[in-house]
Amino acid sequence: MAILRANNNTLSSVTALPFATGGLVKISTTTASDASAVEFTELSTASTYSHFKIILDNVTASTDNAAIFYAQFGTGGASPTYYTSSHYQSVGVSSYAGVASMGQHQAYNAAQMNLGYSTSSGYCFPGSTFEYLSGTINLFRFADANHQPSIVFQFHAPVSGVVEQSMAGSGSVSQTASFGNATAFKLYCSTGNINGTFTLYGVIA
C-alpha cells in the first residue's frame, strides 16, 4: 500500500496566529486510507519553529487488536532515509477503565519507538467498528546536530467495547548513537496498514 508524505514545504494553505505572539502554524492535513505508513518530511526546529505538533484523529489499524503503534526518525529531504539501528528508547504508560489493568510499555535499544501497549487481554491498536485512536505527538529538536530528536505523546482509544484506554509517554534515540539532524518522522503499525487523519502544525514560541 501507499506511503503518505506530508512535508514542511506545504505552505499554500497555512493559517497561523500572529508571529509576534507565537502560536500554531498549520502545515498540512493528511488522510490515510489503508496506508503502510504516514510520513512527515523536511522538518526543522533550527529557525522558524520551536517544535512540531501532530494531531491524530480517528486513527485505526487494518486489523483489530493485532498491531502495535510504531515510529521512527529519518534524515534527508522529501524522500528520507529512516533510522533502523537498534538505538531507539521509548517508554509509556497505558491505563484502562472497564478492566483492572495498567501497564508500562517500552522499547529499549530497539529498531523503532513503541507508542502502544499490548496486554495479556489483547488490548492493542484499535481497528473494529466504533473504535479509534486520537491524540497528539510533539516533535522536538529536529535538524539539530547537537541534540537527539525526541517525541512526547498522549493518546486515547476506546477498545473492545466497554474498555477505555489512555496512553502517554516519550521516545528518543540513545545518546550513544550518532544521529543528529533528524528531518523526518514516520508512523506505522507493527503489522498491517493504518487509517485516519493526521494534521501537522509548526509551533512558534
Disulfide bonds with the S-S distance in Angstrom:
none
